[in-house]
Amino acid sequence: MELENGIYLHENIKGELKIYALQTGKPTVKFFMLVIARDTNHASQLLDLIKSDEFAEGYYKDKVIQVDSIKTGAQEDEMVERLLKVEYPDEPT
């Protein structure tokens, strides 16, 4: 429930920022949301929930990453790359 409330606020503020950018001629800011989990198991559960079709009708399934210390090798490299690019307009996260 709290996650759904957070998404609702996120989408409303994102809309207001788009309107502000259009009205003022300023660039649109890529808006994102950070969710903190209790531990890596909880983070995995949240990731599965957000990636499911049941959560926001699947809208966020390709727009979420889990950032934690468990990943190594190629998984860690991909996680770090996506995290560093999170503000880029063409990065889906």
Rosetta silent file (secondary structure, phi, psi, omega in degrees, C-alpha in Angstrom):
SEQUENCE: MELENGIYLHENIKGELKIYALQTGKPTVKFFMLVIARDTNHASQLLDLIKSDEFAEGYYKDKVIQVDSIKTGAQEDEMVERLLKVEYPDEPT
SCORE:     score description
SCORE:     0.000 S_00000001
   1 L     0.000  -43.555 -179.877    0.000    0.000    0.000 S_00000001
   2 H   -65.283  -37.508  178.546    2.794    2.435    0.876 S_00000001
   3 H   -65.406  -41.468  177.331    4.579    1.648   -2.371 S_00000001
   4 H   -64.209  -39.410  176.664    1.399    2.299   -4.356 S_00000001
   5 H   -63.610  -41.059  178.457    0.935    5.622   -2.522 S_00000001
   6 H   -62.441  -41.672  178.446    4.529    6.545   -3.334 S_00000001
   7 H   -64.146  -41.154  178.614    3.989    5.748   -7.019 S_00000001
   8 H   -59.278  -47.710  178.405    0.808    7.853   -7.039 S_00000001
   9 H   -64.330  -41.362  178.758    2.701   10.853   -5.621 S_00000001
  10 H   -56.307  -49.572 -177.823    5.609   10.199   -7.985 S_00000001
  11 H   -65.977  -38.129  178.261    3.362   10.289  -11.048 S_00000001
  12 H   -65.031  -45.724 -179.848    1.557   13.444   -9.890 S_00000001
  13 H   -67.314  -38.941  177.476    4.775   15.349   -9.248 S_00000001
  14 H   -58.929  -41.903  177.704    6.255   14.093  -12.530 S_00000001
  15 H   -63.858  -42.214  178.791    3.230   15.529  -14.328 S_00000001
  16 H   -64.274  -38.253  178.178    3.576   18.858  -12.546 S_00000001
  17 H   -66.045  -37.153  176.914    7.267   19.040  -13.490 S_00000001
  18 H   -64.326  -44.096  178.423    6.411   18.413  -17.152 S_00000001
  19 H   -61.810  -44.770  178.878    3.815   21.199  -17.093 S_00000001
  20 H   -58.787  -44.744 -179.481    6.295   23.549  -15.396 S_00000001
  21 H   -62.549  -42.038  179.375    8.940   22.782  -18.048 S_00000001
  22 H   -65.650  -41.298 -177.386    6.478   23.441  -20.859 S_00000001
  23 H   -71.975  -30.535 -175.354    5.249   26.702  -19.322 S_00000001
  24 H  -103.555   -9.694 -177.634    8.695   28.077  -18.554 S_00000001
  25 L    76.338   10.180  179.004   10.678   26.701  -21.478 S_00000001
  26 L   -84.338  158.055 -179.877   13.045   24.977  -19.078 S_00000001
  27 L   -67.525  148.510  176.529   14.302   21.455  -19.762 S_00000001
  28 L   -72.465  135.435  177.985   12.283   18.532  -18.456 S_00000001
  29 L   -94.100  131.530  175.599   13.855   16.846  -15.455 S_00000001
  30 L   -75.452  118.672 -174.863   13.871   13.046  -15.413 S_00000001
  31 L   -97.972  132.355  177.322   12.085   12.225  -12.204 S_00000001
  32 L  -138.377  165.917 -175.416   12.781    8.955  -10.400 S_00000001
  33 L  -122.635  136.529  177.566   11.894    7.284   -7.136 S_00000001
  34 L  -108.737  127.378  178.611   14.207    5.543   -4.676 S_00000001
  35 L  -115.463  126.928 -179.982   12.772    2.756   -2.518 S_00000001
  36 L  -100.400  129.568  179.376   14.782    1.534    0.473 S_00000001
  37 L  -102.559  163.428  178.707   14.330   -2.092    1.577 S_00000001
  38 L   -66.091  -41.189 -178.672   15.059   -3.695    4.951 S_00000001
  39 L  -159.540 -177.396 -176.201   17.625   -6.090    3.478 S_00000001
  40 H   -67.638  -31.463  176.208   18.529   -7.797    0.211 S_00000001
  41 H   -65.275  -44.800  177.988   15.777  -10.415    0.566 S_00000001
  42 H   -63.793  -39.250  178.419   13.179   -7.689    1.017 S_00000001
  43 H   -61.323  -41.885  178.242   14.698   -5.797   -1.927 S_00000001
  44 H   -63.961  -38.964  177.272   14.293   -8.888   -4.129 S_00000001
  45 H   -63.822  -43.347  178.158   10.659   -9.212   -3.050 S_00000001
  46 H   -63.719  -41.961  178.511   10.017   -5.559   -3.896 S_00000001
  47 H   -59.954  -46.443  178.797   11.725   -5.967   -7.264 S_00000001
  48 H   -60.391  -41.283  179.050    9.552   -8.984   -8.081 S_00000001
  49 H   -63.561  -49.274 -176.821    6.435   -7.061   -7.068 S_00000001
  50 H   -65.351  -33.035  179.338    7.299   -3.970   -9.119 S_00000001
  51 H   -80.493   -6.881 -177.737    8.180   -6.105  -12.161 S_00000001
  52 L   -78.599  156.885  176.584    4.888   -7.991  -11.973 S_00000001
  53 L   -69.402  -21.620 -178.867    1.914   -7.296  -14.225 S_00000001
  54 L   -74.249  -25.759 -178.747   -0.216   -6.839  -11.097 S_00000001
  55 L   -88.825  116.310  178.484    1.730   -3.772   -9.941 S_00000001
  56 H    50.607   38.333  178.761    0.603   -0.652  -11.839 S_00000001
  57 H    53.716   31.872  176.957   -0.516   -2.918  -14.687 S_00000001
  58 H    78.240    7.068 -175.699    3.135   -3.776  -15.426 S_00000001
  59 L   -58.740  -34.218 -173.947    4.060   -0.173  -16.257 S_00000001
  60 L   -98.894    4.042 -171.431    7.284   -0.249  -14.212 S_00000001
  61 L   -59.038  -31.941  178.021    8.488   -3.770  -15.043 S_00000001
  62 L  -105.123   14.613 -174.768   11.351   -2.543  -17.259 S_00000001
  63 L  -120.406   23.253 -174.763   11.947    0.653  -15.297 S_00000001
  64 L  -134.589  142.911  173.221   13.342   -0.712  -12.047 S_00000001
  65 L  -132.155  152.466  174.642   16.730   -1.884  -10.805 S_00000001
  66 L  -105.434  123.490 -179.791   17.841   -3.415   -7.545 S_00000001
  67 L  -112.125  115.549  178.625   21.034   -1.881   -6.173 S_00000001
  68 L  -156.234  178.978 -175.374   22.773   -3.896   -3.470 S_00000001
  69 L   -90.679   -0.012 -177.919   26.064   -5.465   -2.453 S_00000001
  70 L   -77.155  -32.747 -175.032   25.129   -9.047   -3.391 S_00000001
  71 L   -69.494  144.145  177.968   25.714   -8.694   -7.121 S_00000001
  72 L  -138.784  166.310  175.025   29.148   -9.499   -8.516 S_00000001
  73 H    60.490 -134.052 -176.481   30.828   -9.678  -11.897 S_00000001
  74 H   -62.915  -36.601  178.757   28.682   -8.857  -14.942 S_00000001
  75 H   -63.183  -42.575  179.301   25.551   -8.355  -12.814 S_00000001
  76 H   -65.473  -43.170  179.590   27.334   -5.779  -10.682 S_00000001
  77 H   -59.809  -44.668  179.025   28.736   -4.018  -13.767 S_00000001
  78 H   -63.780  -42.919  179.897   25.264   -3.787  -15.330 S_00000001
  79 H   -60.313  -47.398 -178.551   23.745   -2.556  -12.048 S_00000001
  80 H   -64.900  -42.119  179.684   26.387    0.163  -11.641 S_00000001
  81 H   -61.677  -45.868  179.686   26.084    1.231  -15.293 S_00000001
  82 H   -65.652  -38.547  179.607   22.297    1.558  -15.057 S_00000001
  83 H   -64.671  -43.393 -179.891   22.557    3.395  -11.747 S_00000001
  84 H   -66.658  -25.628 -178.236   25.070    5.893  -13.130 S_00000001
  85 L   -99.789    8.104 -172.719   22.832    6.521  -16.159 S_00000001
  86 L   -57.252  -27.029 -179.356   19.539    6.766  -14.240 S_00000001
  87 L   -88.842   -6.888  178.416   19.193   10.468  -15.066 S_00000001
  88 L   -71.620  134.999 -178.308   19.777    9.984  -18.818 S_00000001
  89 L   -59.545  -31.276 -177.610   16.555   10.416  -20.808 S_00000001
  90 L   -87.804   -3.692  175.607   17.157    7.246  -22.861 S_00000001
  91 L   -83.379  121.933 -174.343   17.772    5.040  -19.775 S_00000001
  92 L   -68.986  -18.620 -177.180   14.442    3.330  -18.975 S_00000001
  93 L   -64.280    0.000    0.000   15.005    3.168  -15.224 S_00000001
